[in-house]
Amino acid sequence: MPFPVLDSVSDRLLDHLGYLYEALVATDAHRRLLDRIEREIRNIPRGRHAGRRRPLSEKTAVLITYGDQVCEPGAPPLRTLTDVANETVRDLITDLHILPFFPYSSDDGFSVIDYESVDPALGDWENIDRLTEHFGLMTDLVVNHVSAKSHWFEGFLRGDPEYAGYFITVEEGVDLSQVVRPRALPLLTEVETADGPKLVWTTFSADQIDLNYGNPEVLLRMIDVLLSYVRHGATLIRLDAVAFLWKEIGGPCIHCEETHRIVKLMRTVLDAVAPEVLLITETNVPHPENISYFGDGSDEAQMVYQFPLPPLVVDAFHQGSAQSLIGWAETLDPPPGEATFFNFLASHDGIGLRPLEGLVPPARVEAMVERTLRHGGRVSYMQDTDGRESAYELNISFFDALSDPQGDDSIELQVRKFLTAQGIMLALDGVPGIYFHSLFGSRSWPEGVEARDSHRAINREKLDRLALMRDLADPRSLRSRVFNGYRKLLSTRAQCDAFRPGAPQRVIRLDDRVFALLRGRPDESHALCLHNVCAEPVEVPLDHPALGLRAEAGVADLLDPQAEPEADTWTLSPYGMAWLTEDSG
């Protein structure tokens, strides 16, 4: 092998393939995979994209957005999005997560028809290349399924032998009762093929046909897709719905060891070809299952989504008590190796409830469901293994999840509550992921639910560029208040290396109404982050020995340098926050 790096990964690749397939099949797949890696290495450097990822730091922040999130007449939406991002957040956002921008048939992009083309309605690869001149690119590898309209599945229906083993067929009557379901929809879908009717596996919908990774041809084809994204400048690759990847009749078909092996194999491929590219796994499940995708910190995903965080923050503000949030945060061990969390509060999906299992009493989860409905939101359900349905996620904008659009609270108080919630997310150890509608202060979009017959559409409104910029220019508008407040949070965070991923983090119990977090080391750069989750002012004693503040030093608020303590206490306004540090002046 002419490339030394291949020597270092060859045995690891063969070990993973040998676990997945019988010996002769694994050996053949190993040879073909090494050929792919060698060809890709020969393409390095990949122009301006090679090795361009910056080390993760306190400045790292990811904006989650659709390719057509902002539109204007006569311009490809991807170009408009890039222009708006450059105008508004180029100095504060390092990476853009463009949700699937490929041709698709449903689910707002997650039913992919063609993995390696840009949806012409959004633009082309030149628009993607232009975006990567200014931002890192996070892209989705939709690994679990393809569209029923894809070339692959249409070939399967025709009886094309190339695609005969690409999908999973199941005989009528097979017991699948143990399969963990993320949807209250049929697990199998009947389709008409050249060989007659067949039942195919469809975890998410009849238009999303699960791939068969028991066939090494599928795995190799998806490695080709992965490498094509690297060539186009991706620096973060999100493995969508990866937990459901491997199917084993008679089992739960979630988090299989084979699934972990495939993630590890992808990591090994990237380590050889493009070590600057990071993997992030999307697994909306309870915390212990979620963090299993870190592996040992060096062999699997570099980042996992922090799924318990959004519903725990919502629960804290609903209850006026951070007790459950504090208790959970105290249990967080630092991720292994150089891995880190991807912290977020909102995304294109809803606020998942499964991660609350064992953290919040069922009655409080039901209260969250009822409050969401009162605030104009929707609720999606999943089918349990016993056949019953349970609430799976809350469908509502994060702003409205916290504040009733028809309530009596002033806009000022609603904005303060929202920004303090974002402050909790930004203060925690990890990389922040910020949904476009959170950054720009969007409320729910119930009209979209009716128009598109989808609960999730409530948080997926597409915006007009001119209207957005007009709102941002009006200091009285909700969008302007949220956006400028968020900018201040991000700017403050970026200037204090106590917030870098991996910096020490310690939860401090002061008052159940306050989520208090000490970041960094007291003898180095550090910040004491205080967040009031209740509607009353709270006084925090600054002489508490656990706070890491020296008695002889002054105290300054990084977010408001003009603010001062009262004697030995700091008063947090209703739903207020402060990021305190010692005042060197």
C-alpha positions as CSV (number, residue, x, y, z in Angstrom):
1,M,0.0,0.0,0.0
2,P,1.6,3.3,-1.1
3,F,0.0,5.4,1.6
4,P,1.3,4.8,5.1
5,V,-2.1,6.0,6.5
6,L,-3.7,3.0,5.0
7,D,-1.5,0.7,7.0
8,S,-2.8,2.4,10.2
9,V,-6.5,1.9,9.4
10,S,-6.6,-1.3,7.4
11,D,-6.8,-3.6,10.4
12,R,-9.5,-1.5,12.0
13,L,-11.6,-1.5,8.9
14,L,-11.3,-5.2,8.5
15,D,-12.2,-5.8,12.1
16,H,-15.4,-3.8,11.7
17,L,-16.3,-5.4,8.4
18,G,-15.6,-8.9,9.9
19,Y,-18.1,-8.2,12.6
20,L,-20.8,-7.2,10.1
21,Y,-20.3,-9.9,7.4
22,E,-19.1,-13.4,6.9
23,A,-15.4,-13.7,6.2
24,L,-15.2,-13.9,2.4
25,V,-17.7,-11.0,2.0
26,A,-15.8,-8.9,4.6
27,T,-12.5,-9.5,2.8
28,D,-13.9,-8.4,-0.5
29,A,-15.6,-5.4,1.0
30,H,-12.3,-4.5,2.8
31,R,-10.3,-4.6,-0.5
32,R,-12.9,-2.4,-2.3
33,L,-13.0,0.1,0.6
34,L,-9.3,0.5,0.7
35,D,-9.4,1.2,-3.0
36,R,-11.9,3.9,-2.4
37,I,-9.8,5.5,0.4
38,E,-6.7,5.4,-1.8
39,R,-8.5,7.1,-4.6
40,E,-9.8,9.8,-2.3
41,I,-6.3,10.4,-0.7
42,R,-5.0,11.0,-4.2
43,N,-7.5,13.9,-4.5
44,I,-6.0,15.7,-1.5
45,P,-5.5,18.6,-1.3
46,R,-9.2,19.3,-2.0
47,G,-8.6,22.9,-3.0
48,R,-9.5,25.5,-0.3
49,H,-11.5,22.8,1.6
50,A,-8.6,20.6,2.6
51,G,-7.9,20.7,6.3
52,R,-9.9,23.9,6.8
53,R,-11.7,23.0,10.0
54,R,-10.6,25.2,12.9
55,P,-10.2,23.6,16.3
56,L,-13.3,23.8,18.4
57,S,-13.3,26.7,20.7
58,E,-15.5,29.2,22.6
59,K,-16.0,30.9,19.2
60,T,-17.5,27.8,17.6
61,A,-21.3,28.1,17.0
62,V,-23.5,26.3,14.4
63,L,-26.6,27.8,12.8
64,I,-29.2,25.2,11.9
65,T,-31.2,26.2,8.8
66,Y,-33.0,25.0,5.7
67,G,-31.5,25.9,2.4
68,D,-34.6,27.9,1.5
69,Q,-35.0,29.4,5.0
70,V,-34.9,33.0,3.5
71,C,-36.0,33.7,0.0
72,E,-36.2,36.6,-2.4
73,P,-37.5,36.9,-6.0
74,G,-35.1,35.9,-8.8
75,A,-32.3,34.4,-6.6
76,P,-31.4,30.8,-5.7
77,P,-32.3,30.4,-2.0
78,L,-28.9,29.1,-1.1
79,R,-27.3,32.3,-2.4
80,T,-29.8,34.4,-0.5
81,L,-29.2,32.4,2.7
82,T,-25.4,32.9,2.3
83,D,-25.9,36.7,1.8
84,V,-28.2,37.0,4.9
85,A,-25.8,35.0,7.0
86,N,-22.9,37.2,5.9
87,E,-24.9,40.3,6.7
88,T,-26.1,39.3,10.1
89,V,-23.9,36.6,11.8
90,R,-20.6,36.2,9.9
91,D,-18.7,37.5,12.9
92,L,-20.5,35.2,15.4
93,I,-21.4,31.9,13.6
94,T,-18.6,29.6,12.4
95,D,-20.7,26.8,10.7
96,L,-24.0,26.5,8.9
97,H,-25.9,23.3,9.2
98,I,-27.9,23.2,6.0
99,L,-30.6,20.7,6.4
100,P,-30.9,18.2,3.5
101,F,-30.5,20.3,0.3
102,F,-30.9,17.3,-2.1
103,P,-33.8,16.5,-4.3
104,Y,-36.5,14.9,-2.1
105,S,-40.1,13.7,-2.1
106,S,-41.3,14.5,1.5
107,D,-40.4,15.3,5.1
108,D,-38.8,18.6,4.2
109,G,-35.7,17.0,2.7
110,F,-35.3,13.8,4.7
111,S,-36.8,11.6,2.0
112,V,-33.8,11.9,-0.3
113,I,-34.2,11.1,-4.0
114,D,-30.6,11.7,-5.0
115,Y,-27.8,12.0,-2.4
116,E,-25.3,13.6,-4.7
117,S,-27.3,16.4,-6.3
118,V,-28.4,19.8,-5.1
119,D,-32.2,20.4,-5.3
120,P,-32.5,22.7,-8.3
121,A,-35.2,24.7,-6.4
122,L,-32.4,25.7,-3.9
123,G,-29.5,26.2,-6.2
124,D,-26.4,24.1,-7.2
125,W,-23.1,23.0,-6.0
126,E,-21.6,26.4,-6.9
127,N,-23.9,28.0,-4.3
128,I,-22.7,25.4,-1.7
129,D,-19.0,26.2,-2.6
130,R,-19.7,29.9,-2.2
131,L,-21.2,29.3,1.2
132,T,-18.1,27.4,2.3
133,E,-15.9,30.3,1.5
134,H,-17.2,32.0,4.6
135,F,-18.6,29.2,6.9
136,G,-17.9,25.6,7.8
137,L,-20.6,23.3,6.3
138,M,-22.5,20.8,8.3
139,T,-24.4,18.4,6.1
140,D,-26.8,15.5,6.7
141,L,-26.0,12.0,5.7
142,V,-29.5,10.5,5.8
143,V,-28.2,7.0,6.4
144,N,-31.3,5.0,7.5
145,H,-33.6,5.4,4.5
146,V,-34.1,6.8,1.0
147,S,-37.2,8.2,-0.8
148,A,-39.6,5.8,-2.4
149,K,-39.0,8.0,-5.6
150,S,-35.2,7.3,-5.5
151,H,-33.4,5.6,-8.4
152,W,-32.4,2.9,-6.0
153,F,-35.9,2.0,-4.9
154,E,-37.4,2.3,-8.3
155,G,-34.7,-0.1,-9.5
156,F,-35.7,-2.5,-6.7
157,L,-39.3,-2.3,-7.8
158,R,-38.4,-3.1,-11.4
159,G,-36.4,-6.1,-10.4
160,D,-33.0,-4.7,-11.3
161,P,-30.5,-7.1,-9.8
162,E,-28.2,-4.3,-8.8
163,Y,-30.8,-3.1,-6.2
164,A,-32.3,-6.5,-5.2
165,G,-30.6,-6.5,-1.8
166,Y,-30.8,-2.8,-1.1
167,F,-34.0,-2.9,1.0
168,I,-35.5,-5.1,3.7
169,T,-38.4,-7.3,2.9
170,V,-40.4,-9.1,5.5
171,E,-42.9,-12.0,5.3
172,E,-46.4,-11.5,6.4
173,G,-47.0,-12.5,10.0
174,V,-43.4,-12.1,11.2
175,D,-43.4,-10.9,14.9
176,L,-42.0,-7.4,15.0
177,S,-43.6,-6.4,18.3
178,Q,-40.2,-5.7,20.0
179,V,-39.1,-3.1,17.4
180,V,-38.7,0.3,19.0
181,R,-40.9,2.7,17.0
182,P,-40.3,6.5,16.6
183,R,-43.7,6.9,14.9
184,A,-47.3,5.8,15.4
185,L,-47.3,4.6,11.8
186,P,-47.1,1.1,10.2
187,L,-43.6,-0.4,10.3
188,L,-44.1,-2.3,7.0
189,T,-45.4,-0.9,3.7
190,E,-46.7,-3.1,0.9
191,V,-45.3,-2.3,-2.5
192,E,-45.8,-3.8,-5.9
193,T,-42.6,-5.2,-7.5
194,A,-41.9,-7.0,-10.7
195,D,-42.0,-10.2,-8.6
196,G,-45.4,-9.3,-7.0
197,P,-46.4,-7.5,-3.8
198,K,-43.8,-7.3,-1.0
199,L,-43.6,-5.8,2.4
200,V,-40.7,-3.4,2.9
201,W,-39.4,-1.9,6.1
202,T,-40.3,1.7,6.6
203,T,-39.4,3.0,10.1
204,F,-40.5,6.6,9.5
205,S,-43.0,6.7,6.7
206,A,-44.2,4.9,3.6
207,D,-42.1,7.3,1.5
208,Q,-38.9,6.6,3.5
209,I,-37.7,3.1,2.7
210,D,-35.1,1.7,5.1
211,L,-31.8,0.6,3.6
212,N,-30.4,-2.9,4.2
213,Y,-26.9,-2.6,5.7
214,G,-26.8,-6.4,5.9
215,N,-25.8,-6.0,2.2
216,P,-22.2,-4.7,2.0
217,E,-23.0,-3.0,-1.4
218,V,-25.3,-0.6,0.5
219,L,-22.5,0.2,3.0
220,L,-20.0,0.9,0.3
221,R,-22.4,3.0,-1.6
222,M,-23.1,5.1,1.5
223,I,-19.3,5.5,2.0
224,D,-19.2,6.9,-1.5
225,V,-21.8,9.4,-0.6
226,L,-20.0,10.3,2.6
227,L,-16.8,11.0,0.7
228,S,-18.6,13.1,-1.9
229,Y,-19.7,15.4,0.9
230,V,-16.2,15.8,2.0
231,R,-15.1,16.7,-1.5
232,H,-17.8,19.4,-1.5
233,G,-16.4,21.0,1.6
234,A,-18.4,19.5,4.5
235,T,-16.6,19.9,7.8
236,L,-19.3,18.4,10.0
237,I,-21.4,15.4,8.9
238,R,-24.6,14.6,10.8
239,L,-25.7,11.0,10.8
240,D,-29.5,11.3,10.7
241,A,-31.6,8.7,12.5
242,V,-28.5,6.5,12.8
243,A,-29.8,4.5,15.9
244,F,-32.2,2.5,13.7
245,L,-29.7,1.5,11.1
246,W,-29.3,-2.2,11.6
247,K,-32.3,-4.6,11.7
248,E,-32.5,-7.9,13.5
249,I,-35.8,-9.7,13.4
250,G,-36.9,-10.5,17.0
251,G,-35.1,-7.6,18.6
252,P,-35.7,-3.9,19.3
253,C,-33.6,-2.8,16.2
254,I,-32.1,0.2,17.9
255,H,-28.5,0.8,19.0
256,C,-27.3,-2.6,17.7
257,E,-23.6,-3.2,18.0
258,E,-23.6,-3.5,14.2
259,T,-24.8,0.1,14.1
260,H,-22.0,1.2,16.3
261,R,-19.5,-0.7,14.1
262,I,-20.8,1.2,11.0
263,V,-20.3,4.6,12.7
264,K,-16.8,3.5,13.8
265,L,-16.1,2.4,10.3
266,M,-17.1,5.8,8.9
267,R,-15.0,7.5,11.6
268,T,-12.0,5.3,10.5
269,V,-12.5,6.3,6.8
270,L,-12.6,10.0,7.7
271,D,-9.6,9.7,10.0
272,A,-7.7,8.4,6.9
273,V,-9.1,10.7,4.3
274,A,-10.1,13.9,6.0
275,P,-9.4,14.0,9.8
276,E,-10.6,17.6,10.0
277,V,-14.2,16.4,9.2
278,L,-16.2,15.6,12.4
279,L,-19.1,13.1,12.8
280,I,-22.2,14.0,14.8
281,T,-24.8,11.4,15.6
282,E,-28.5,12.3,15.9
283,T,-30.2,9.9,18.4
284,N,-33.3,11.2,20.1
285,V,-33.2,8.8,23.0
286,P,-32.5,8.7,26.8
287,H,-29.1,10.0,27.8
288,P,-27.2,6.8,28.5
289,E,-28.2,5.4,25.1
290,N,-27.3,8.7,23.4
291,I,-23.8,9.0,24.8
292,S,-22.9,5.5,23.7
293,Y,-22.2,6.9,20.3
294,F,-19.1,8.6,21.7
295,G,-17.4,5.2,21.8
296,D,-14.2,5.5,23.7
297,G,-13.8,9.1,22.6
298,S,-11.5,8.4,19.7
299,D,-13.3,5.8,17.6
300,E,-16.9,6.9,17.1
301,A,-18.7,10.2,16.9
302,Q,-16.8,13.4,17.9
303,M,-20.2,15.0,18.9
304,V,-23.6,13.8,20.0
305,Y,-26.8,15.9,20.4
306,Q,-27.6,16.8,23.9
307,F,-31.2,15.7,23.7
308,P,-32.3,15.9,27.3
309,L,-31.5,19.6,27.4
310,P,-34.4,21.2,25.5
311,P,-37.3,19.5,27.4
312,L,-35.4,20.0,30.8
313,V,-35.1,23.7,30.1
314,V,-38.7,24.0,29.1
315,D,-39.7,22.1,32.3
316,A,-37.6,24.4,34.5
317,F,-39.3,27.5,33.2
318,H,-42.7,25.9,33.4
319,Q,-42.1,24.9,37.0
320,G,-40.2,28.0,38.1
321,S,-37.6,25.5,39.4
322,A,-34.4,24.2,37.9
323,Q,-34.3,21.3,40.3
324,S,-34.6,18.5,37.6
325,L,-32.2,20.4,35.3
326,I,-29.7,20.8,38.1
327,G,-29.9,17.2,39.1
328,W,-29.4,16.0,35.5
329,A,-26.5,18.4,34.8
330,E,-24.8,17.2,38.0
331,T,-24.7,13.7,36.6
332,L,-23.0,14.7,33.3
333,D,-19.5,13.2,33.0
334,P,-17.1,15.0,30.7
335,P,-17.2,13.3,27.3
336,P,-14.3,10.9,26.7
337,G,-11.2,11.9,24.8
338,E,-11.7,15.0,22.6
339,A,-15.4,14.3,22.1
340,T,-18.0,16.9,23.1
341,F,-21.7,17.6,23.2
342,F,-23.7,19.4,20.6
343,N,-26.0,21.5,22.8
344,F,-29.2,22.8,21.4
345,L,-32.7,23.9,22.5
346,A,-34.6,24.0,19.2
347,S,-34.3,22.4,15.7
348,H,-36.3,21.7,12.7
349,D,-37.9,18.8,14.7
350,G,-40.0,19.1,17.8
351,I,-38.9,19.1,21.5
352,G,-38.3,15.4,22.1
353,L,-39.8,13.9,25.3
354,R,-38.2,10.4,25.4
355,P,-35.0,11.8,26.8
356,L,-37.0,12.8,29.9
357,E,-37.5,9.2,30.9
358,G,-36.2,8.7,34.5
359,L,-35.5,12.5,34.8
360,V,-39.0,14.0,35.2
361,P,-42.1,12.4,36.7
362,P,-44.8,11.4,34.1
363,A,-47.3,13.8,35.5
364,R,-44.9,16.7,34.7
365,V,-44.4,15.4,31.2
366,E,-48.2,15.4,30.8
367,A,-48.3,19.0,32.1
368,M,-45.7,20.0,29.4
369,V,-48.0,18.4,26.8
370,E,-51.1,20.3,28.1
371,R,-49.2,23.6,28.3
372,T,-47.9,23.2,24.7
373,L,-51.5,22.7,23.5
374,R,-52.6,25.8,25.5
375,H,-49.8,27.8,23.8
376,G,-51.1,26.9,20.4
377,G,-48.6,24.0,19.7
378,R,-49.2,20.4,18.6
379,V,-48.0,17.0,20.0
380,S,-46.7,14.0,18.0
381,Y,-47.1,10.5,19.3
382,M,-45.1,7.2,19.0
383,Q,-46.3,3.6,19.3
384,D,-45.0,1.7,22.2
385,T,-44.1,-2.0,22.1
386,D,-47.4,-2.8,23.9
387,G,-49.3,-1.1,21.1
388,R,-50.3,2.0,23.1
389,E,-49.3,5.5,22.0
390,S,-47.3,8.0,24.1
391,A,-46.3,11.6,23.5
392,Y,-43.0,11.7,21.5
393,E,-42.4,15.3,20.9
394,L,-43.8,18.8,21.4
395,N,-44.3,20.7,18.1
396,I,-44.0,24.4,18.9
397,S,-41.5,27.2,18.5
398,F,-39.2,27.4,21.5
399,F,-40.2,31.0,22.1
400,D,-43.9,29.9,22.4
401,A,-43.0,26.8,24.4
402,L,-41.9,29.2,27.2
403,S,-44.4,32.0,26.8
404,D,-48.1,31.9,25.9
405,P,-48.8,34.0,22.8
406,Q,-52.1,34.9,24.4
407,G,-50.8,35.5,27.9
408,D,-50.4,38.7,29.9
409,D,-46.6,38.8,30.1
410,S,-45.0,41.8,28.4
411,I,-42.8,41.3,25.3
412,E,-39.8,42.5,27.3
413,L,-40.4,39.7,29.9
414,Q,-41.0,37.1,27.3
415,V,-37.7,38.0,25.5
416,R,-35.8,38.0,28.7
417,K,-37.1,34.5,29.6
418,F,-36.2,33.2,26.1
419,L,-32.7,34.7,26.2
420,T,-32.0,33.3,29.6
421,A,-33.0,29.9,28.4
422,Q,-30.6,30.3,25.5
423,G,-28.0,31.5,28.0
424,I,-28.2,28.1,29.8
425,M,-27.5,26.3,26.6
426,L,-24.6,28.6,25.7
427,A,-23.0,28.3,29.1
428,L,-22.9,24.5,29.1
429,D,-19.8,22.6,28.0
430,G,-20.0,21.7,24.3
431,V,-20.7,23.3,20.9
432,P,-23.9,25.3,20.6
433,G,-26.4,24.6,17.8
434,I,-28.8,27.5,17.2
435,Y,-31.9,27.0,15.1
436,F,-32.6,29.9,12.7
437,H,-36.0,30.6,14.1
438,S,-34.6,30.9,17.6
439,L,-31.8,33.3,16.5
440,F,-34.3,35.5,14.7
441,G,-37.1,35.4,17.2
442,S,-39.9,33.4,15.4
443,R,-43.1,32.4,17.0
444,S,-45.1,29.3,16.0
445,W,-46.5,29.1,12.5
446,P,-49.9,27.3,12.9
447,E,-50.9,28.1,9.3
448,G,-48.1,25.8,8.1
449,V,-49.6,22.9,10.0
450,E,-52.9,23.3,8.2
451,A,-51.4,23.9,4.8
452,R,-48.9,21.1,4.9
453,D,-50.7,18.6,7.2
454,S,-47.6,18.2,9.4
455,H,-47.2,19.1,13.1
456,R,-43.6,19.8,12.5
457,A,-44.4,22.5,10.0
458,I,-45.3,24.8,12.9
459,N,-41.6,25.5,13.4
460,R,-40.5,25.5,9.8
461,E,-41.8,28.8,8.3
462,K,-39.8,30.2,5.4
463,L,-39.1,33.9,5.5
464,D,-39.0,36.7,3.0
465,R,-35.6,38.4,3.0
466,L,-36.9,41.9,2.7
467,A,-39.4,41.4,5.5
468,L,-36.8,39.8,7.8
469,M,-34.3,42.6,7.3
470,R,-37.1,45.2,7.9
471,D,-38.0,43.6,11.2
472,L,-34.3,43.4,12.3
473,A,-34.0,47.2,11.6
474,D,-37.0,48.0,13.8
475,P,-35.7,48.0,17.5
476,R,-39.3,47.6,18.7
477,S,-39.9,44.3,16.8
478,L,-39.7,40.9,18.5
479,R,-37.2,39.7,15.9
480,S,-34.9,42.7,16.6
481,R,-35.1,42.3,20.3
482,V,-34.3,38.6,20.2
483,F,-31.7,38.8,17.6
484,N,-29.7,41.6,19.2
485,G,-29.9,39.9,22.6
486,Y,-28.7,36.7,21.1
487,R,-25.8,38.5,19.3
488,K,-24.7,39.9,22.7
489,L,-24.8,36.4,24.2
490,L,-22.7,34.9,21.4
491,S,-20.3,37.8,21.4
492,T,-19.7,37.5,25.1
493,R,-19.2,33.8,24.9
494,A,-16.7,34.1,22.1
495,Q,-14.5,36.4,24.1
496,C,-14.1,34.2,27.2
497,D,-12.2,31.0,26.8
498,A,-13.8,29.6,29.9
499,F,-16.6,28.5,27.5
500,R,-14.3,26.5,25.2
501,P,-15.4,22.8,24.8
502,G,-13.7,20.7,27.4
503,A,-13.1,23.6,29.9
504,P,-14.1,22.4,33.4
505,Q,-17.7,22.6,34.3
506,R,-19.3,22.4,37.8
507,V,-23.0,22.7,38.7
508,I,-23.5,24.7,41.9
509,R,-26.6,24.3,44.1
510,L,-27.6,27.7,45.4
511,D,-31.4,27.9,45.0
512,D,-33.8,25.7,43.1
513,R,-34.9,28.7,41.1
514,V,-31.3,29.4,39.8
515,F,-29.3,27.2,37.4
516,A,-25.8,28.1,38.4
517,L,-22.7,26.8,36.5
518,L,-19.0,27.5,37.0
519,R,-17.0,27.3,33.8
520,G,-13.3,27.2,33.6
521,R,-10.9,27.2,36.6
522,P,-10.9,29.8,39.4
523,D,-7.1,30.3,39.0
524,E,-7.5,30.8,35.2
525,S,-10.3,32.3,33.0
526,H,-13.6,31.4,34.6
527,A,-17.2,32.5,34.6
528,L,-20.0,31.9,37.1
529,C,-23.2,31.7,35.1
530,L,-26.4,32.4,36.9
531,H,-29.9,31.8,35.3
532,N,-33.1,32.6,37.1
533,V,-35.9,30.4,35.8
534,C,-38.7,32.0,37.9
535,A,-40.9,35.1,37.7
536,E,-39.6,36.6,40.9
537,P,-36.2,38.3,41.6
538,V,-33.7,36.1,43.3
539,E,-30.7,37.2,45.5
540,V,-27.6,35.1,45.2
541,P,-25.0,35.3,48.0
542,L,-21.6,36.0,46.4
543,D,-19.6,34.8,49.5
544,H,-20.7,31.2,48.9
545,P,-17.4,29.2,49.1
546,A,-18.3,27.0,46.1
547,L,-18.7,30.0,43.7
548,G,-15.0,30.3,43.0
549,L,-15.0,34.1,43.6
550,R,-12.3,35.5,45.8
551,A,-13.6,37.7,48.6
552,E,-11.0,40.3,48.0
553,A,-11.7,40.6,44.2
554,G,-14.5,42.6,42.7
555,V,-17.2,41.1,40.6
556,A,-18.2,42.0,37.1
557,D,-21.0,40.8,34.8
558,L,-19.7,39.8,31.4
559,L,-23.1,40.5,29.9
560,D,-23.7,43.8,31.6
561,P,-20.4,45.5,32.7
562,Q,-22.4,48.4,34.3
563,A,-24.2,46.2,36.7
564,E,-22.9,46.0,40.3
565,P,-23.5,43.7,43.3
566,E,-25.4,44.9,46.4
567,A,-23.1,44.2,49.3
568,D,-22.3,40.5,49.1
569,T,-25.3,39.5,46.9
570,W,-26.2,39.6,43.3
571,T,-29.8,40.2,42.4
572,L,-31.2,38.4,39.4
573,S,-34.3,40.0,37.9
574,P,-37.3,37.8,37.1
575,Y,-36.0,35.4,34.4
576,G,-32.7,37.3,34.4
577,M,-29.2,36.1,34.1
578,A,-25.6,37.1,34.8
579,W,-22.3,35.7,33.8
580,L,-20.0,36.8,36.6
581,T,-16.2,36.9,36.7
582,E,-13.7,38.6,39.0
583,D,-13.2,42.2,38.1
584,S,-9.5,42.8,37.4
585,G,-10.1,46.5,37.4
